[in-house]
């Protein structure tokens, strides 16, 4: 994933990011299947697909942790006035 794509992906909603993760997983599965059928070695495309999937999953985890922090802060504010 290029840097500008990564910046754009950071602004995606949780649902859109989940869609991207699903698409990346499907693409990776297809590439793995092709490698098994053709007996090919790991291609550049496979490596890029795997890296993109990891980046999307990292962004999803960052969003999850940010939501948890926000919830914790909100709870502290409610409890401590």
MIMILUM-681844 format. One record per residue: y, z negated, x of N, C-alpha, C, O in turn. Coordinates in steps of 0.2 Angstrom, whole numbers, padded with zeros to 4 digits, always signed. Each point is the difference from the previous one (the first is absolute). Example, Ala and Ser with C-alpha at 12.3 -4.5 7.8 and 13.67 -1.06 7.14 Angstrom:
<recs>
-0028-0039+0066+0006+0000-0004+0006+0000+0004-0001-0003+0005;+0006+0007-0007+0006-0001+0004+0005-0003-0004+0006-0001+0003;
</recs>
This chain:
<recs>
-0006+0000+0004+0006+0000-0004+0006+0000+0004+0001-0004+0005;+0004+0008-0006+0006+0001+0004+0005-0006-0002-0001-0003-0005;+0005+0002+0010+0005-0006-0001+0004+0000-0007+0000-0005-0003;+0002+0011+0002+0004+0001-0007-0004-0001-0006+0002-0003-0005;-0009+0005+0006-0004-0001-0006-0002-0008+0000-0001-0002-0006;+0001-0001+0011-0001-0007+0000+0006-0004-0003-0001-0005-0004;+0007+0007+0006+0006-0003-0003+0000+0001-0008+0001-0005-0004;-0003+0011+0002+0000+0001-0007-0006-0004-0004+0001-0002-0005;-0006+0001+0009-0006-0003-0003+0002-0008-0001-0003-0003-0005;+0007+0001+0009+0002-0007-0001+0004-0001-0006+0000-0006-0003;+0003+0011+0000+0004-0001-0006-0004+0002-0006+0002-0001-0006;-0009+0002+0007-0004+0001-0006-0002-0006-0004+0000-0005+0003;-0001+0006-0010-0002-0006-0004-0007-0001+0002-0003+0004+0003;+0001-0010-0005-0007-0002+0001-0005+0005-0003-0005+0002+0003;+0006+0001-0009-0004+0004-0003+0000+0007+0004-0006+0003+0001;+0011-0001+0001+0001+0007+0004-0004-0001+0007-0003+0004+0002;+0004-0010+0001-0003-0001+0006-0008+0000-0001-0004+0002+0004;+0002-0005-0010-0007-0001-0001-0003+0007-0001-0006+0002+0002;+0010+0003-0005-0002+0007-0001-0001+0003+0006-0005+0004+0002;+0010-0005+0003+0000+0003+0007-0007-0002+0003-0003+0003+0004;+0002-0010-0004-0006-0003+0003-0006+0004-0003-0005+0002+0004;+0004-0001-0010-0005+0003-0003-0001+0007+0002-0006+0002+0001;+0012+0002-0001-0001+0007+0003-0002+0000+0007-0004+0004+0002;+0006-0009+0002-0001+0000+0007-0008-0002+0001-0003+0003+0004;+0001-0007-0008-0008-0002+0000-0004+0006-0002-0005+0002+0003;+0007+0002-0008-0003+0006-0002+0000+0005+0006-0005+0003+0001;+0010-0002+0002+0001+0005+0005-0004-0002+0006-0004+0004+0003;+0004-0010-0001-0005-0003+0005-0007+0001-0001-0004+0002+0004;+0002-0003-0011-0007+0001-0002-0002+0007+0001-0005+0002+0003;+0009+0003-0005-0001+0007+0000-0001+0002+0007-0004+0004+0002;+0009-0006+0003-0001+0001+0007-0006-0002+0003-0004+0003+0004;+0002-0009-0006-0006-0003+0003-0006+0004-0003-0005+0001+0004;+0005+0001-0010-0006+0004-0003+0000+0006+0004-0006+0003+0002;+0011+0001-0001+0000+0006+0004-0002-0001+0007-0004+0005+0002;+0005-0010+0001-0002-0002+0007-0008+0000+0000-0003+0002+0004;+0001-0006-0009-0008-0001-0001-0003+0007-0001-0005+0002+0003;+0008+0002-0008-0003+0006-0001+0000+0005+0005-0005+0004+0002;+0011-0003+0002+0001+0004+0005-0003-0002+0007+0000+0004+0004;-0001-0011-0004-0002-0002+0007+0006+0000+0005-0001+0000+0006;+0007+0000-0009+0006+0000+0005+0002-0007+0002-0002-0005-0003;+0005+0005+0009+0003-0006+0002+0006-0002-0004+0003+0004-0004;+0000-0010+0005+0006-0002-0003+0006+0004+0002+0001+0001+0006;+0002+0002-0011+0005+0005+0001+0007-0004+0000+0000-0006-0002;+0005+0010+0004+0007-0003+0000+0001-0002-0007+0004-0005-0001;-0006+0010-0004+0002-0002-0007-0003-0006-0003+0003-0004-0003;-0009+0003+0005-0004-0007-0001+0004-0006+0002+0001-0005-0003;+0001+0006+0010+0003-0006+0003+0007-0001-0004+0002-0006-0001;+0002+0011+0000+0006-0001-0004-0001-0003-0007+0004-0004-0002;-0009+0007-0001-0002-0003-0007-0001-0007+0000+0002-0004-0004;-0006+0002+0009-0002-0007+0001+0006-0005+0002+0001-0005-0003;+0004+0008+0007+0006-0004+0002+0004+0000-0006+0003-0005-0001;-0002+0010-0003+0004+0000-0006-0002-0005-0005+0004-0004-0003;-0011+0003+0002-0003-0004-0005+0002-0007+0003+0002-0005-0004;-0003+0003+0010+0002-0006+0003+0007-0002-0001+0002-0006-0002;+0002+0011+0003+0007-0002-0001+0002-0001-0007+0004-0005-0002;-0007+0009-0003+0001-0002-0007-0002-0007-0002+0003-0003-0003;-0009+0001+0006-0003-0006-0002+0005-0006+0003+0000-0005-0003;+0002+0007+0009+0005-0005+0003+0006-0001-0004+0002-0006-0001;+0001+0011-0001+0006+0000-0005-0002-0004-0006+0004-0004-0002;-0010+0005-0001-0002-0003-0006+0000-0008+0001+0002-0004-0004;-0005+0002+0010-0001-0007+0002+0007-0003+0001+0001-0006-0002;+0004+0010+0005+0007-0003+0001+0003-0001-0007+0003-0005+0000;-0004+0009-0004+0003-0001-0007-0003-0006-0003+0003-0004-0003;-0010+0003+0003-0003-0005-0003+0003-0007+0003+0001-0005-0003;-0001+0005+0010+0003-0006+0003+0007-0002-0002+0002-0005+0000;+0002+0011+0000+0007-0001-0002+0000-0003-0008+0005-0004-0001;-0009+0006-0003+0000-0002-0007-0002-0008+0000+0003-0004-0003;-0008+0002+0008-0002-0007+0000+0006-0004+0003+0001-0006-0003;+0002+0009+0008+0006-0004+0002+0005-0001-0005+0003-0006-0001;-0001+0011-0003+0005+0000-0005-0003-0005-0006+0004-0004-0002;-0010+0004+0001-0003-0005-0005+0001-0007+0002+0002-0005-0004;-0003+0004+0011+0000-0007+0003+0007-0002+0000+0002-0006-0002;+0003+0010+0004+0007-0002+0000+0002-0001-0007+0004-0005-0002;-0006+0009-0003+0002-0002-0007-0002-0006-0003+0003-0004-0003;-0010+0002+0005-0003-0006-0002+0004-0006+0003+0001-0005-0003;+0001+0006+0009+0003-0006+0004+0007-0001-0003+0002-0006-0001;+0002+0011-0001+0006+0000-0003-0001-0004-0007+0004-0004-0002;-0009+0006-0002-0001-0003-0006-0001-0007+0000+0002-0004-0004;-0006+0002+0009-0002-0007+0001+0005-0004+0003+0001-0006-0002;+0003+0009+0006+0005-0004+0004+0007+0001-0003+0005-0004+0002;-0004+0008-0007+0006+0001-0004+0005+0004+0004+0005+0001-0003;
</recs>
